[in-house]
């Protein structure tokens, strides 16, 4: 305002100055005119005087010429002329004097007028000088104000930059601390796991088992604990030459006699030269996959209770045999694990087909593992005994909870054994499970949930893991020649590449699920075309796809698979030889379909998901939480929308790359590749290594674009960039700043505007939710392509009417400042008005 007023005063001064200059110019013109007139009059008088002189000279000459003739007359005429001349001269003198007087008067008037004009000019100059001084003073004050504002702004910007740098430094430090803590936690967990593994090794050792009866005595008769110590120390004392104390005393002898009548201990070794496998790698994986749970402890407990010898490098695994005593002990322990299960009833949800041929230790271990992990589904286990010769035939109906035994009097072979048992299945879902496995948490529920939530999926399979902790298979690839790959074999099972639901060529029959109706329509495994075993699961997957349904890997369903326990790994003998024979039959049946596949080992990163049309990289600050905020719900629904159009979605939580169950698991369950640390550590790294495989990038919010826009333009300038504003952050910040009168927030909104508009102008398409935001951007970024994308919400099919409801409810995520403001406004300003009309009314604020 001061600046505008000063400018107005300067304009007025300039106008006055112009008027004064105009007046001076007029006076100068008048003075010049008067000087010209005076000069003209003087020139006229001079001309007249010259003319008179010429006339007198002529007369004189005439008189001189006539002197001789008319001397007398000349004398008279001369005197007359002289007299006239004197008169004329006197008149001329008087005229000259009059002109001089007029000239003097004109000079006086001019001098007076000039003095007056000079005085006015001086006054105007003094006024102009004063105005100039005022102008200079105002300009100086204005410049000082601007400098002060710029200095204050610079200081504030510097403070904001310092605060931001400090915040980023703190965030970076916290992230480093978090990662260090994660590393320390993992290290401590590994140390604990090593201790647990050592304990497990001790418990599995021959010495520990040999002294099982001694520990049993100690538990039943505490007074014998000292005796046990003396028994253990006696040999050493004898070797040192010391006299051994008496082992049995009169007091403990009756106790020992009573002990002989107690049941045998459960710690009975299986006849194998191999030690039990180490549970530590799987325990470590469970600790990372399910942080904060007791799953690692449960796993180690299972392995201690059901120790299984295993040699991962052996061509053929030993057939494990129990003593009768050990078999009874393991059966009793397995039954105890399922004691609290609900009975499946006549119509269970799931029928688990468990084909077995001997190998009772593995059979009891996998059944006990199915008992161990809770499930929301009622299930029955159909134990398909294909003529076992070991104690498997002891498992009659009722021996194990929820287990029905389907025994074949003669060996039918794997395929017909499975088909025969499945005929007696009562569940709506059939799950086929190998007995050389141990299922992990969520194994059954994830398979069943995949089929229940996706009607277009006909077959779902599990992720298989070696006992060593390495990945065995995350779905399979079938090449053009009919050869197959176990995708991901030997890799880390937690790698995001192997951890999201996806369509696959086939999944291993070690753990697959189908609807019972689909199984029966397809006729189960094709036992007429394939001999005994192998390729039947691959053929089934292809027949499911030919029927118009999908075959998928559900990697959240995990189990440990002791590959080779059932049939070994040597393809030249035994059941394993059918792998070659059946492979040839499979190729003959499906060679036309396989013609569309790539040759062996060509572009496996594309062959692993050959049905994908395009690939989208989605970047947001954090993993969406659709159960907590509406913005996440939109992100979640957008992912599903892209998937419905045949796109694969890969997601980066760029702020922290955190693995956050259950949010990360929810994305993986629906088929989104969720990237996380330590497998992915930066947006730059992902784009550098994998940028060529994506067809587009969708980035959310200015908080992400500020950090990664330059990286995207550098690493993937060829890709279409979609920018989803979520809401125009700078507009929200500016409104908040104006509402609060906060200059710092206003400056921050200007900075946000710069970044947000940069992303909008750089994007191939900008997505907004409201027509108002589209209108704002039409003015702020007229060249940008903006699309109004409506809000996504799934409406209730049949919501209750008002008569079934009471009160009012406000729902919102309060990490979003406008929601906080709205809730407070509602509580302070609106709700008191409601209470005046309805004192019984109640308001719930939820979020």
C-alpha angles and dihedrals in degrees: 000000000000089000091052092047091049090050090051092051091048090051090051091049090050089051092050090047090052091051091050092049089049090052092048090049089052093050091048089051091050091048091049090049092051091048090051092050092048091049089050092052092048090048089052093051091048089050092050091048090050091048091050091048090051090049092049091048089052091048090048091052090047091050092048089050091049093041095100095048101036105023092138093045088042092055090054093042090045093054088046091050092046089051091049090045092052090050091047090046091051090048090047091049090050090048090049090047089049091049091047089049090049089046091050090048090049089048090050092048091046091048091049092046090045091050090048092049090045089051091048090045090051090048090049091047090050089049091047090048090051091048090047089051089049090047091048090047092049091044090049091048090046092047089047090050091048091047090048090049092046091046091048090045091047091048090048092046089048090048090048090047090048091047091047092046089047091047091048089046090050091046090048090047090048091048090049090046089048092050091045089049089049090051091045090046091049090047091050090045089051090049090050089046090051089051089048089047090050089049089048090049090050091049090048094047123109092240092053091049092043090056092046092106090051091053089046089055091049091052093048095041113026090190088069094064091089090047090054089053091050090048090053093044096043098082091049092049091049090050088052090051095248121139111257116232117241109281098206125040130189089255097057100036095083089048091053090050090052091048092061089067093057121102116268118266121262094236100096120146122237115232100260135116091215122089120236112277118263111260093196100092093053091043090054091049092050091049090055096041096046107026117190095024131109092234094114090053091045090051094050090046090053092049091049092049094044106029112187122195111224136172109198094194098047118114090220129017122229118258100244116226128193130211108237090251092052091046092054091047094051093045090052092048092048092049090051090057091059097042094108098047119121113245111258093227124203094307111038120179094236137026112203111205109207110185112199139178110180116307092113094174091061092043093053092044094054093045090050090050090052088052093048101061116065119239133192089215127082109233142181126203117221105202103206102201108193097199099299117192098201128073091294087102087067088072098092122165109293096024090103125028115260091001122128117188120222105188125190114208089214132029109270097179127248099288099048091040090058093044092049094051092045090059088069095047114125099185125100088230125050119207120190113206129179116228092226090075141085114212121224132215115303093009097132100034094052092053094048093043091053091057094042095051098041115050090182092062114090102173131026126185137191134244110255122215130191117237085247089066095251121126114262100183140346098185125312137264120217113203129210093267092053094255116135139217127207094224115229095011111173094010130117108283090214094058108122090232090069099035109074131079111261142158112264138181090245144335125223115266089230086094122005135145132206135167108264090235092056092045091054094045089054093044094237118259114000097244091168094061100037128050121234100311148344131069089029090107092047091049091048091053091052092048091050089053091046088055090060098260132114130249112212143177113231100195094184085073102076136172140167113248121200093209112209098020093110101038108001124232102269108108093193097071145029123008090330090072089072089068089076096041095047091045090062091048091049092052092050092052097045105028093116091055091043090055087079092056125089124254117271114296095002113136097336089176087068099034091056088070104019095163094065114112099190139354127231127196109208120196125192133154097253140001109285119255103198091177090060111037139022095231090060090048090057091048090050093048092047089055090054091046092055090046090052088058092054098264125138111223123213115188131204121192089204099187097065111351085226126173102223119178126227093024095049091044090052090057093046091047091058094047103265117139100230111197120211145162135314093019092050121025109170143012089241091056093049093049093045093052102032108015092113094063096059126087098195143359125226114195125187128212134353090264087071097039092054090061103034111026092092091047092052092048089050100043102031110020090148095060124093108248119213114195118199109194093194082203130346098270096193091052092051092046092048093051090048091049092050091047093050097035088234112161093187092054089047090055089048091052089054090053091047090049091055093053095040095050090046090058092044093051092045095048124094087220133007119208122209131171101219138052088226091062089047089053092050091050092047086067100033097043108016094169094054121103106232127187125193106222113192122235114267120228131153107228122216112256094220113011119191118259124245092265089068094050137070137189130003132281135203115199124188146128107256095206083081109080097213089058090055091049092048094049093050092046090050093050097043104035111021108030096057087059090052092050091054089060097033113022091179093059118118129204123205119197110198130182 
